[in-house]
Amino acid sequence: MRVTVAEIQAMKRRGERIPMLTAYDYATARLADQAGVPMLLVGDSLGMTILGFATTLPVTLEMILHHTQAVVRGSERALVVADMPFLTYQVTPEDALRNAGRLIQEGGAQAVKLEGGTAIAPTVARLVQAGIPVMGHLGLTPQSVNQLGGFRLQAKTPTAIRQLFRDALALQDAGVFALVLELIPAPVARALTHMLTVPTIGIGAGPDCDGQVQVVTDLLHLLPGSLPRHAKPYAELADVITDAFRRYAEDVRAGTFPTAEQSFGLPRDVDEAQLAALVAEVQAEHVQRGELPDGGR
């Protein structure tokens, strides 16, 4: 049985911290699920980490659907949350309902995530009323990166903090089951976590949120280069994988891969003499048809 939104909310009431990871493919989802991670987010961050875009804005609903299906196939217990891409929920609540429904019905997700505060609260309420669990997202909202002026810390003034609190309460009233807080000061996240009855999931929001989410390619340091301040590499896979690729290429060039250990011999009812006879027979046929010069290849 999969983890439910009710179980995620019960974890907050018990004071149990909630780990969450992004996942974009079958293999990663399977490993994270086996590790006991209770929530997997098919984030539109896949646009940057998997597809190589500069922002999340080019990600389409079809892309999220494709990756969500893979993550659902790879997991058995984790609650799978699918991001709703840019302009799939901002135009009308009806569009949002239709698109969220596809992520649940076709993608197999158990919940969706929307960015934004008070302005999208009516849309959140509409989805919840239709039976679709919704996770909110405040602070740095990557789909608004052009408006925010880049990927930078949010809620830095009294006015911005007040609005963050109001947005969070509006989303809670609209029915979100949890709320991602991205790139906001840790004391602000702590105060908001205490204010809300729904779990907060932090990323760059300090240690006092009810849970944490990390981008899997950051956690594994899968891409070369420096990581964001809020990320912690639990492995250095970029170096490991690059070295594996290099050694493979060297073995192929040297003729040391594959060996007999990675190869298959003739079947029992075919010996070397029969194989040579078959070669000669087929070559002769091609010579007769003019497809091979006399004498072989």
C-alpha positions as CSV (number, residue, x, y, z in Angstrom):
1,M,0.0,0.0,0.0
2,R,1.2,3.5,-0.8
3,V,1.7,6.2,1.8
4,T,-1.4,8.5,1.8
5,V,-1.7,12.2,2.4
6,A,-3.4,11.4,5.7
7,E,-0.3,9.5,6.8
8,I,2.0,12.5,5.8
9,Q,-0.2,14.8,7.9
10,A,-0.1,12.3,10.8
11,M,3.7,12.4,10.7
12,K,3.6,16.1,11.5
13,R,1.2,15.5,14.4
14,R,3.6,12.9,15.8
15,G,6.6,15.2,15.4
16,E,8.1,12.7,12.8
17,R,10.3,14.4,10.2
18,I,9.3,13.8,6.6
19,P,12.0,13.1,3.9
20,M,11.1,13.8,0.3
21,L,13.1,13.5,-2.9
22,T,12.6,14.4,-6.5
23,A,12.6,11.5,-8.9
24,Y,12.3,11.5,-12.7
25,D,12.8,7.9,-13.8
26,Y,12.0,4.3,-13.0
27,A,15.4,3.3,-11.7
28,T,15.7,6.3,-9.3
29,A,12.2,5.9,-8.0
30,R,12.8,2.2,-7.4
31,L,15.9,2.8,-5.3
32,A,14.3,5.7,-3.4
33,D,11.3,3.6,-2.7
34,Q,13.5,0.7,-1.4
35,A,15.3,3.2,0.8
36,G,12.0,4.0,2.5
37,V,11.6,7.6,1.2
38,P,7.8,8.2,1.8
39,M,7.3,10.9,-0.8
40,L,8.6,11.3,-4.3
41,L,8.2,14.5,-6.3
42,V,8.2,14.4,-10.1
43,G,9.4,18.0,-10.2
44,D,9.4,20.3,-13.1
45,S,13.1,20.7,-12.1
46,L,13.5,17.8,-14.6
47,G,13.6,20.5,-17.2
48,M,17.0,21.7,-15.8
49,T,18.4,18.4,-14.3
50,I,17.3,15.9,-17.0
51,L,16.4,17.9,-20.2
52,G,19.1,20.7,-19.9
53,F,16.9,23.8,-20.0
54,A,18.0,26.9,-18.2
55,T,14.7,27.2,-16.2
56,T,11.6,25.1,-15.6
57,L,9.5,27.2,-17.9
58,P,9.8,25.1,-21.0
59,V,8.5,21.9,-19.3
60,T,5.2,20.8,-20.6
61,L,2.4,18.6,-19.2
62,E,3.3,15.8,-21.6
63,M,6.9,15.8,-20.2
64,I,5.6,15.6,-16.6
65,L,3.2,12.9,-17.6
66,H,5.9,10.8,-19.2
67,H,8.2,11.0,-16.2
68,T,5.4,10.5,-13.7
69,Q,4.4,7.3,-15.3
70,A,8.0,6.0,-15.0
71,V,8.3,7.0,-11.3
72,V,4.9,5.4,-10.5
73,R,6.1,2.2,-12.2
74,G,9.3,2.3,-10.2
75,S,7.7,2.8,-6.8
76,E,5.3,0.7,-4.7
77,R,5.0,2.5,-1.4
78,A,6.0,6.2,-1.8
79,L,3.4,8.8,-2.3
80,V,4.1,10.3,-5.8
81,V,3.5,14.0,-6.3
82,A,3.5,15.4,-9.8
83,D,4.4,19.1,-10.5
84,M,2.0,21.0,-12.6
85,P,4.0,22.9,-15.2
86,F,3.9,26.6,-16.0
87,L,0.5,27.7,-17.5
88,T,-1.2,24.4,-16.8
89,Y,-3.1,25.8,-13.8
90,Q,-2.8,29.6,-13.9
91,V,-5.3,30.3,-16.7
92,T,-8.6,29.0,-15.3
93,P,-9.6,26.6,-12.6
94,E,-11.2,24.4,-15.3
95,D,-7.9,24.1,-17.1
96,A,-6.2,23.3,-13.8
97,L,-8.7,20.6,-13.0
98,R,-8.5,19.0,-16.4
99,N,-4.6,19.0,-16.3
100,A,-4.4,17.8,-12.7
101,G,-6.9,15.1,-13.6
102,R,-4.6,13.8,-16.3
103,L,-1.6,13.6,-13.9
104,I,-3.7,11.5,-11.6
105,Q,-5.6,9.4,-14.2
106,E,-2.9,9.0,-16.9
107,G,0.2,9.6,-14.9
108,G,-0.8,7.6,-11.9
109,A,0.3,10.3,-9.4
110,Q,-1.5,10.5,-6.0
111,A,-1.2,14.2,-5.7
112,V,-0.2,17.4,-7.6
113,K,1.9,20.4,-6.6
114,L,1.1,24.0,-7.5
115,E,3.2,27.2,-7.0
116,G,1.7,30.4,-5.7
117,G,-0.3,31.8,-2.8
118,T,-3.5,33.6,-2.3
119,A,-4.1,34.1,-6.0
120,I,-4.3,30.4,-6.7
121,A,-6.1,29.4,-3.5
122,P,-9.5,29.2,-5.4
123,T,-7.9,26.8,-7.9
124,V,-6.5,24.7,-5.1
125,A,-9.9,24.5,-3.5
126,R,-11.4,23.5,-6.8
127,L,-9.0,20.6,-7.2
128,V,-9.4,19.5,-3.6
129,Q,-13.2,19.5,-4.0
130,A,-12.8,17.3,-7.0
131,G,-10.8,14.8,-4.9
132,I,-7.3,15.7,-6.0
133,P,-4.8,16.1,-3.2
134,V,-2.7,19.3,-3.6
135,M,0.7,20.3,-2.3
136,G,1.4,24.0,-2.2
137,H,4.7,25.8,-2.9
138,L,5.8,29.2,-1.6
139,G,9.0,31.2,-1.2
140,L,11.1,30.9,-4.3
141,T,8.7,29.7,-6.9
142,P,10.8,28.7,-10.0
143,Q,8.0,29.2,-12.5
144,S,8.1,32.9,-11.5
145,V,11.8,33.2,-11.8
146,N,11.6,36.0,-14.4
147,Q,9.3,38.0,-12.0
148,L,11.5,37.3,-9.0
149,G,14.7,38.3,-10.8
150,G,16.5,35.0,-10.4
151,F,16.9,32.1,-8.0
152,R,17.4,34.0,-4.8
153,L,16.3,34.2,-1.1
154,Q,12.8,35.3,-0.6
155,A,10.8,36.8,2.4
156,K,13.5,39.2,3.3
157,T,11.3,42.2,4.4
158,P,8.5,42.6,6.9
159,T,6.1,43.1,4.0
160,A,7.3,40.0,2.2
161,I,7.1,37.9,5.4
162,R,3.6,39.1,6.1
163,Q,2.5,38.2,2.6
164,L,4.2,34.8,2.9
165,F,2.2,34.1,6.1
166,R,-1.0,35.2,4.5
167,D,-0.4,33.1,1.4
168,A,0.4,30.0,3.5
169,L,-2.8,30.4,5.5
170,A,-4.9,30.9,2.4
171,L,-3.5,27.7,0.9
172,Q,-4.1,25.8,4.1
173,D,-7.7,27.1,4.1
174,A,-8.0,26.0,0.5
175,G,-7.1,22.4,1.5
176,V,-3.4,21.8,0.7
177,F,-2.2,18.7,2.5
178,A,1.4,20.0,2.7
179,L,3.4,23.0,1.7
180,V,6.9,23.3,0.2
181,L,8.9,26.3,1.5
182,E,11.8,27.2,-0.8
183,L,14.7,29.6,-0.1
184,I,13.3,31.5,2.8
185,P,15.1,32.5,6.1
186,A,15.2,29.6,8.6
187,P,13.5,31.6,11.4
188,V,10.7,32.6,9.1
189,A,10.2,28.9,8.1
190,R,10.2,27.9,11.7
191,A,7.5,30.5,12.6
192,L,5.4,29.4,9.7
193,T,5.8,25.7,10.5
194,H,4.5,26.4,14.0
195,M,1.6,28.5,12.6
196,L,0.3,25.8,10.2
197,T,-1.5,22.6,10.9
198,V,-0.3,21.1,7.6
199,P,3.3,19.9,7.2
200,T,5.9,22.2,5.8
201,I,8.6,20.7,3.5
202,G,11.7,22.8,3.3
203,I,14.4,23.3,0.6
204,G,16.8,26.0,1.6
205,A,14.4,26.9,4.5
206,G,16.4,25.7,7.5
207,P,16.1,22.6,9.8
208,D,12.8,23.4,11.5
209,C,10.4,22.5,8.7
210,D,8.4,19.3,9.2
211,G,10.2,17.7,6.3
212,Q,12.9,18.3,3.7
213,V,13.0,17.8,-0.1
214,Q,16.2,17.6,-2.1
215,V,16.8,17.5,-5.9
216,V,18.1,14.0,-6.4
217,T,20.8,15.1,-8.8
218,D,22.1,17.5,-6.1
219,L,21.9,14.8,-3.4
220,L,24.0,12.4,-5.6
221,H,26.1,15.3,-7.1
222,L,25.3,13.7,-10.4
223,L,26.2,16.8,-12.5
224,P,29.6,18.3,-12.4
225,G,30.1,21.7,-10.8
226,S,29.2,23.4,-7.6
227,L,25.9,22.8,-5.7
228,P,23.4,25.3,-4.3
229,R,24.1,26.3,-0.7
230,H,21.0,24.4,0.5
231,A,22.1,21.1,-1.0
232,K,24.2,18.4,0.6
233,P,25.9,15.7,-1.5
234,Y,25.5,12.3,0.0
235,A,27.5,10.8,-2.8
236,E,29.9,12.0,-5.6
237,L,28.5,10.1,-8.5
238,A,29.6,12.5,-11.2
239,D,33.2,11.4,-10.6
240,V,32.3,7.7,-10.2
241,I,30.2,7.6,-13.4
242,T,32.7,9.6,-15.4
243,D,35.4,7.2,-14.3
244,A,33.3,4.2,-15.2
245,F,32.6,5.6,-18.7
246,R,36.3,6.4,-19.2
247,R,37.3,2.8,-18.3
248,Y,34.7,1.3,-20.5
249,A,35.8,3.4,-23.5
250,E,39.4,2.4,-22.8
251,D,38.5,-1.3,-22.7
252,V,36.6,-1.2,-26.0
253,R,39.5,0.6,-27.7
254,A,42.0,-1.9,-26.3
255,G,39.8,-4.9,-27.3
256,T,39.6,-6.1,-23.7
257,F,35.8,-5.8,-23.5
258,P,33.9,-7.9,-24.0
259,T,35.7,-11.1,-23.0
260,A,34.4,-14.7,-23.2
261,E,32.7,-14.0,-19.8
262,Q,30.4,-11.5,-21.5
263,S,29.9,-13.5,-24.7
264,F,27.9,-16.5,-25.9
265,G,29.2,-19.6,-27.6
266,L,27.7,-21.6,-30.4
267,P,24.5,-23.5,-29.5
268,R,24.8,-27.3,-28.9
269,D,23.5,-28.3,-32.3
270,V,25.9,-26.1,-34.3
271,D,29.7,-26.7,-34.4
272,E,32.5,-24.7,-36.1
273,A,32.4,-26.9,-39.2
274,Q,28.7,-26.3,-39.7
275,L,29.2,-22.6,-39.1
276,A,31.9,-22.4,-41.8
277,A,29.6,-24.3,-44.2
278,L,26.7,-21.9,-43.5
279,V,29.0,-18.9,-44.2
280,A,30.2,-20.5,-47.5
281,E,26.6,-21.3,-48.5
282,V,25.2,-17.8,-48.0
283,Q,28.2,-16.1,-49.6
284,A,27.8,-18.3,-52.7
285,E,24.2,-17.4,-53.0
286,H,25.1,-13.7,-52.9
287,V,27.8,-14.1,-55.5
288,Q,25.4,-15.8,-57.8
289,R,23.0,-12.9,-57.5
290,G,25.8,-10.4,-58.0
291,E,25.5,-9.0,-54.5
292,L,29.1,-10.0,-53.5
293,P,32.2,-10.2,-55.6
294,D,33.6,-13.6,-56.3
295,G,35.8,-14.7,-53.5
296,G,33.7,-13.4,-50.5
297,R,33.2,-10.0,-48.9
